Amino acid sequence: MFNPIQAWLDMKASLPALPIESIGIKYIYPIFLVLIILEYLRAKELFDLKESLSGFVIGLGATVIRVITNVFEITLYMFLFWWAADWRQEHLGYTSLGYAWYIWVACIVLDDHNFYWHHRLAHNVRVLWAAHLPHHSGRKYNLTISIRNGWFITLIKPIYWLWMPLLGFEPIMIATCLIANAFYQFTLHSQLLPSYGWIENIFNSSYIHVVHHSSNTEYLDRNHGGIFTFWDRMYGTWQAPIKGVVPKFGISHDPNTNNPITHNLFEFKEIWHDVKRAPTLKAKLMYIFGPPGWSHDGSTKTSRELQEELRASGQFGKASVEPVAQRA
């Protein structure tokens, strides 16, 4: 009989070593845990212990799923890398881009570009938002948010990186840049860190990322970059923190529970309810693939509609207005 566990173990054993994984387990993850404890001791008012415990459970579930799917993801990258090797040699003149320092730099930048579009679409396609939502459903903004990742988003995320092994980036390099990007983003989820000043023209910071996690109408669907901020400026999704607009964390359509399972499933249930009541096939598809907050009868609104209304009222940036759209 086919043994899926043994098949997974065999697949994992066939993969090359990924040094950054052992570095993370031995050094980086323990440092992260210490930083979370220090942040709690420094600013307990930024924490809700029940919510933080729920976040750890959500993070643990996401980590287990990620460990399992990561083997298939790297295996797929390796398959695509070697499958296209002859084509690259014939048409591009090389089999691999190699491991030169400038290729590492290019991989880091392009990896973050992939992340930007993965992240942006996760906020603008409702079924993807349902998978990403647990990361935003915490009402307190602290370092535990960095590990509060949805259980299903990892099943979709690799799609945005498939072009890189086809072009000749080494699969282990791609995986290393993905992990390094995740490490960097841990630092983006603390209110205790100051602004980096002019450096934020290039690199992301917690001061900038607070905007992304705020459900104020002015801040919806802004600042999607991981390491770099210039993607948002380039693609029109940049929003600097606005003086006087106090961030409201969490999501407007809140499940009012700390149950980790509910946080991972409830938006999918909401989609199903909306699809059932939709009067047309187009409306049903829009409730799945349209932007969060879209409704066929105007009962809820998207972030763009809310922001247009706020601008028209002359109140944009003048007061914190709670959003109506079903999103963070």
BELLIN-V938992 format. One record per residue. N is the residue number from 0. PHI is phi in radians with two decimals (* if undefined). PSI is psi in radians with two decimals (* if undefined). OMEGA is omega in whole degrees, 0 to 359 (* if undefined). Layout:
n/phi/psi/omega
N/PHI/PSI/OMEGA
N/PHI/PSI/OMEGA
This chain:
n/phi/psi/omega
0/*/2.60/179
1/-1.26/2.25/180
2/-1.92/1.81/184
3/-1.11/-0.58/180
4/-1.16/-0.79/179
5/-1.15/-0.63/178
6/-1.11/-0.70/178
7/-1.15/-0.75/179
8/-1.10/-0.71/179
9/-1.14/-0.70/179
10/-1.13/-0.75/180
11/-1.12/-0.71/181
12/-1.15/-0.43/182
13/-1.45/-0.19/182
14/-1.43/2.59/175
15/-1.13/2.75/179
16/-1.16/2.53/178
17/-2.04/1.62/188
18/-0.94/-0.60/184
19/-1.14/-0.42/178
20/-1.16/-0.81/180
21/-1.19/-0.61/177
22/-1.10/-0.74/180
23/-1.09/-0.80/182
24/-1.15/-0.72/185
25/-1.38/-0.65/190
26/-2.14/-0.91/191
27/-1.24/-0.82/181
28/-1.09/-0.74/175
29/-1.04/-0.66/178
30/-1.12/-0.74/178
31/-1.03/-0.77/180
32/-1.09/-0.75/178
33/-1.09/-0.71/180
34/-1.13/-0.66/177
35/-1.11/-0.76/179
36/-1.11/-0.77/180
37/-1.12/-0.69/178
38/-1.10/-0.72/179
39/-1.10/-0.76/181
40/-1.18/-0.54/182
41/-1.41/-0.60/186
42/-2.56/1.29/182
43/-1.09/-0.43/181
44/-1.19/-0.26/178
45/-1.49/0.00/185
46/-2.09/2.56/163
47/-2.10/1.99/190
48/-1.06/-0.66/178
49/-1.15/-0.73/178
50/-1.16/-0.70/179
51/-1.13/-0.70/177
52/-1.10/-0.75/176
53/-1.05/-0.69/178
54/-1.10/-0.68/177
55/-1.12/-0.69/179
56/-1.16/-0.76/177
57/-1.05/-0.76/179
58/-1.13/-0.68/178
59/-1.12/-0.78/178
60/-1.07/-0.74/179
61/-1.12/-0.64/180
62/-1.17/-0.75/179
63/-1.06/-0.81/179
64/-1.11/-0.70/181
65/-1.14/-0.72/179
66/-1.05/-0.70/181
67/-1.23/-0.86/185
68/-1.31/-0.40/182
69/-1.06/-0.62/179
70/-1.11/-0.78/179
71/-1.18/-0.64/181
72/-1.11/-0.86/181
73/-1.18/-0.65/177
74/-1.05/-0.72/178
75/-1.14/-0.74/177
76/-1.04/-0.74/181
77/-1.16/-0.71/178
78/-1.06/-0.84/181
79/-1.15/-0.64/179
80/-1.04/-0.85/183
81/-1.39/-0.51/178
82/-1.09/-0.63/182
83/-1.70/0.09/186
84/-1.07/-0.81/181
85/-1.14/-0.67/179
86/-1.11/-0.74/178
87/-1.11/-0.74/181
88/-1.09/-0.69/183
89/-1.29/-0.75/189
90/-1.79/-0.44/183
91/-1.97/-0.25/176
92/1.50/0.23/177
93/-2.63/2.74/176
94/-1.67/-0.70/180
95/-2.36/2.59/174
96/-1.32/-0.25/175
97/1.39/-2.85/187
98/-2.16/0.43/177
99/-1.06/2.71/185
100/-1.04/-0.64/182
101/-1.26/-0.43/175
102/-1.26/-0.64/174
103/-1.08/-0.77/179
104/-1.07/-0.81/179
105/-1.07/-0.70/181
106/-1.13/-0.73/179
107/-1.09/-0.79/182
108/-1.16/-0.79/182
109/-1.22/-0.61/175
110/-1.04/-0.74/180
111/-1.23/-0.54/175
112/-1.13/-0.74/175
113/-1.03/-0.79/181
114/-1.08/-0.71/180
115/-0.95/-0.86/184
116/-1.27/-0.63/173
117/-1.02/-0.80/183
118/-1.23/-0.74/181
119/-1.11/-0.79/180
120/-1.18/-0.52/177
121/-1.14/-0.32/177
122/-1.75/-0.17/186
123/-2.10/-0.07/174
124/-2.09/2.08/194
125/-1.08/-0.70/181
126/-1.15/-0.56/175
127/-1.28/-0.64/176
128/-1.08/-0.67/179
129/-1.04/-0.61/180
130/-1.37/-0.54/183
131/-1.53/-0.39/189
132/-0.89/-0.68/181
133/-0.96/-0.50/179
134/-1.16/-0.40/183
135/-1.85/-0.12/188
136/-1.42/-0.11/176
137/-1.23/2.28/182
138/-1.51/-0.21/175
139/-1.95/2.38/183
140/-1.82/1.88/180
141/-2.66/-3.09/186
142/-1.13/-0.33/177
143/-1.17/-0.37/178
144/-1.11/-0.51/183
145/-1.11/-0.45/180
146/-1.80/0.00/184
147/-1.52/1.34/184
148/-1.93/2.53/181
149/-1.08/2.63/183
150/-1.37/-0.31/187
151/-1.92/-0.24/184
152/-1.14/-0.52/181
153/-1.18/-0.32/178
154/-1.29/-0.35/183
155/-1.82/-0.59/189
156/-0.92/-0.75/185
157/-1.03/-0.37/182
158/-0.97/-0.65/185
159/-1.28/-0.21/183
160/-1.84/-0.04/188
161/-1.13/-0.45/181
162/-1.24/-0.41/187
163/-1.21/-0.82/175
164/-1.15/-0.52/177
165/-1.12/-0.62/179
166/-1.34/-0.33/177
167/2.08/0.10/173
168/-1.25/2.32/181
169/-1.10/2.32/182
170/-0.95/-0.68/180
171/-1.20/-0.58/175
172/-1.14/-0.77/179
173/-1.05/-0.83/180
174/-1.10/-0.68/179
175/-1.12/-0.76/179
176/-1.16/-0.63/177
177/-1.06/-0.79/181
178/-1.21/-0.73/179
179/-1.07/-0.68/178
180/-1.08/-0.75/178
181/-1.12/-0.68/177
182/-1.07/-0.80/181
183/-1.06/-0.71/184
184/-1.19/-0.31/174
185/-0.99/-0.65/184
186/-1.26/-0.17/185
187/-1.49/-0.01/190
188/-2.06/0.74/176
189/-2.36/2.34/177
190/-1.46/-0.08/183
191/-1.51/-0.27/181
192/-1.45/2.45/182
193/-1.42/3.02/172
194/-1.17/2.57/177
195/-1.54/0.00/181
196/1.23/-2.36/185
197/-1.10/-0.38/179
198/-1.06/-0.46/181
199/-1.23/-0.11/170
200/-1.19/-0.33/181
201/-2.08/-0.92/188
202/-1.83/2.47/179
203/-1.25/2.72/179
204/-2.57/2.93/178
205/-1.11/-0.59/179
206/-1.05/-0.65/178
207/-1.42/-0.68/186
208/-1.26/-0.37/174
209/-0.96/-0.66/178
210/-1.01/-0.79/183
211/-1.07/-0.59/183
212/-1.59/0.03/181
213/-1.59/2.46/180
214/-1.71/0.18/171
215/-1.05/2.49/184
216/-0.95/-0.72/181
217/-1.05/-0.47/190
218/-1.78/-0.05/184
219/-1.10/2.35/175
220/1.03/0.80/179
221/-2.24/2.71/173
222/1.01/1.16/183
223/-1.54/-0.16/185
224/-1.09/2.69/177
225/-1.63/-1.29/179
226/-1.53/-0.71/189
227/-1.90/2.61/179
228/-1.72/-0.24/187
229/-1.26/-0.32/176
230/-1.09/-0.76/181
231/-1.12/-0.68/177
232/-1.16/-0.69/182
233/-1.16/-0.67/186
234/-1.84/0.17/171
235/1.38/0.46/179
236/-2.07/0.35/181
237/-1.45/2.44/172
238/-2.58/2.00/175
239/-1.28/2.66/174
240/-0.97/2.39/183
241/-1.78/2.17/180
242/-1.08/2.24/179
243/1.68/-0.30/177
244/-1.64/1.73/184
245/-1.32/2.16/182
246/-1.03/2.36/173
247/-1.93/1.97/185
248/-1.55/2.85/183
249/1.69/-2.93/180
250/-2.06/2.65/183
251/-1.25/-0.54/180
252/-1.75/1.35/191
253/-1.56/2.41/179
254/-1.35/-0.13/179
255/0.96/0.82/176
256/-2.74/2.79/174
257/-1.84/0.17/181
258/-1.15/2.05/183
259/-1.05/-0.64/180
260/-1.15/-0.76/179
261/-1.04/-0.76/182
262/-1.12/-0.46/179
263/-1.56/-0.28/186
264/-2.04/-0.40/194
265/-1.16/-0.58/180
266/-1.24/-0.54/173
267/-1.12/-0.67/177
268/-1.14/-0.69/178
269/-1.12/-0.68/177
270/-1.06/-0.79/180
271/-1.06/-0.74/178
272/-1.10/-0.73/180
273/-1.20/-0.67/179
274/-1.10/-0.71/181
275/-1.13/-0.58/182
276/-1.60/-0.11/181
277/-1.17/2.37/186
278/-1.40/-0.36/184
279/-2.31/2.85/177
280/-1.11/-0.70/179
281/-1.04/-0.76/180
282/-1.14/-0.68/179
283/-1.06/-0.78/180
284/-1.17/-0.62/179
285/-1.16/-0.61/178
286/-1.17/-0.40/179
287/-1.61/-0.87/189
288/-1.91/-0.09/177
289/-1.40/3.12/180
290/-1.26/2.56/175
291/-0.98/2.46/181
292/1.63/-0.28/178
293/-1.13/2.46/176
294/-2.55/2.59/183
295/-1.29/-0.35/183
296/-1.97/0.10/178
297/1.33/0.20/181
298/-1.23/-0.46/173
299/-2.30/2.81/186
300/-2.29/2.73/179
301/-1.41/2.94/179
302/-1.08/-0.68/180
303/-1.11/-0.75/179
304/-1.12/-0.72/179
305/-1.11/-0.73/181
306/-1.21/-0.65/177
307/-1.11/-0.73/178
308/-1.12/-0.70/181
309/-1.17/-0.70/177
310/-1.12/-0.73/181
311/-1.11/-0.52/180
312/-1.38/-0.21/181
313/1.38/0.19/183
314/-1.81/0.05/181
315/-1.09/2.12/179
316/1.45/0.01/182
317/-1.74/-0.39/181
318/-2.72/2.72/177
319/-1.41/2.02/181
320/-1.97/2.21/181
321/-1.23/2.35/182
322/-1.34/2.80/177
323/-1.81/-0.51/183
324/-1.05/2.62/182
325/-1.49/1.41/185
326/-2.93/3.10/173
327/-1.58/*/*
